[in-house]
Amino acid sequence: MTLGVIMLVHTAFDRAEQMVRRWAEGGCPVVIHVDRNVEPATHDHFVHAISDLPDVRFASRSRCEWGTWGLVEATQSAATLMLDEFPSVSHVYLASGACMPLRPVSELEAYLARHPDTDFIESATTADVPWTVGGLDRERFTLRFPFAWKKNRKLFDLAVRLQQLVGYRRALPEGLVPHMGSQWWCLTRQTLEAILQDPKRPAYDRYFKSVWIPDESYYQSLVRMHARRVESKSLTLAKFDHQGKPHIFFDDHLELLQRSGCFVARKIWRDAELLFQTFPQPSAPDQIDAEPNTGAVDRLFSQAVERRTYGRPGLFMQSRFPSSDRQAVLTASPYAVLQGFDDIFPDFQRWLARRTGAEVHGHLFARDRVHFADGVELYRGGLSDHPRLRDYNPKMFLTNLIWNAREKHHCFQFGPADSQGICWTLAKDTNASIWVVTGAWSVPLFLSGRSASEVRAEAARLQRIENKFLKVLRSPQVRARVRIMSLAEFVEAPMDVLQTIIDEIAGHKGRAISEAPRMADIEGLAAFLQDLKNQGMHPFLTGDITALTVQTRRRQSRRKPYIVAGK
């Protein structure tokens, strides 16, 4: 069998000449189409440079604009010339000047000889795969596209909107089912002849001339009508990013291309000298019959696209910053937000640090300053304790803090007296665990020694702020893990709550609590809250605090349960 190659050339003619010679050295006749937009002098110089190759032909030139009919017209004229000039050709391979053979041409020919009746072309219906990038999917087959998208963007968009507004819909040629796929194919002579000599070809051509990006649908659709066997894949390794633009292979991709086992790769950077010197690689006895394996390449590029579009959790770059809210994970690692605990336990921060080994901060969003762990003024990454610097962008302050010490489990205190600009960020972050003891702000007011009438306004203000935060935490948009309990509920069983917090933070390293941290003396709190009610301020967030409730804080500690296996 003989493999013929159609090469579409637009730029980088020095590299295109190099690729023509490599195909010719492998015994392949080559038909070249040079874009009509190329200057005559450049075209003539290129023709002269490869005039010594006997089995090279040049097809009539078409103007090739991206997404327009010219690209299909170019392949039609080149394919017709190929079939007329080289009757021994059994398969025709479509390539570009930026395509590079990775394996010897003889291995590709042997592979095709094992599949003599198979056409290799990506071909899938628009309903089956979500490949389309750019907003138009089935519409590309039902609307008309008389304007080039790249050169006449405004006219293109206007024409689409007008057709959609009036409900215009084109009729498909009888028997045609639109398919899409990569434009880089390898077809058998029989299938290609059937497509080019089809009596209905004038009708198909008229239809596809007004289809958007017809080079990705013309052959992909018609091959389904004429092929004996279709292998819906391209033999050319071509990867695309999230914007539908082709990835470019550089010298850094050498090892990746070697492992892929693919016959041809696109798109090669014109200055990737190492790749041009390395490929095609000589035949290896154990690789001659090897099937192309793009699994490793697919995984790597999928990870690259994911990294490019979503980044790493907790690390934002400028290009992704405006749309960062689409991410469910805003920070680099899990952390805990504890509200009200340090009001009830004066030494809670140091006690929790000893019990869990976590990085336990004070009130990071306090209005006077940032209370970092151990009271430092400057934290990792140059984070200052100045509140104005923090409040300029509190979300980025939090993500930077956790990213800079992401190997640790962070905890920090929060409360209604703090700056509240971070509330929605905490609520939407799946890494956050938020524990709230509502009404705990009443304890410091009680311990201040001031009368209920003196603290009435402050108590109302704190309760109002905390209630707003609770509404945020109860919103359907919340992704954080949230546990809310009133002060009365917590005082009745503080050990259970504290043990759960320690287990979550410390994991398997957590131990049963032998004793709770020292609780503030809240004897008389119930009477203080009643005085607030008498003053007209109802502290409903504290729950029903009574003298009996306060006494339960002296309950015996519970041991962590364990199981003894029987014989």
Protein Blocks (a to p, Z undefined) as FASTA:
>chain_A
ZZddddddfbhmllmmmmmmmmmmnopacdddddfkbcfklmmmmmmmmmmpmkbccddd
ddddehiaklmmmmmmmmmmmmmmmmmbmbdcdddfkbccfbdfklmmmmmmmmmmbccd
ddddfklpcfbghhiaklmmmmccfbcfklmmmlmmmmmmmmmmnopacdddehiacddd
dfbdcddfklmmmmmmgmklmmmmmmmmmpghkllmmmmmmmmmmpmbdcdddfbdcddd
fkopacdddfklmmmmmmnopabdcdddfklmklmmmpccdddfklmmpccdfklmmmmm
mmmmmmmmnopghiacfklmmmmmmpmblbfbdcdddehjlmmmmklmmmmmmmnopacd
ddfkbfkbccdehhiabdghhiafbfklmmmommlmmmmmmmmmmmbccdddddfkbcfk
lmmmmmmpmkbccdddehklmmmmmmnopafklmmmmmmmmmmmmmmmmmmmmpmkbcbd
cddddfklmmmmmmlmmmmmmmmmnmmmpccdfbdcddddfehklmmmmmmmmnopacfk
nopadfklmmmmmpccdddddddddZZ
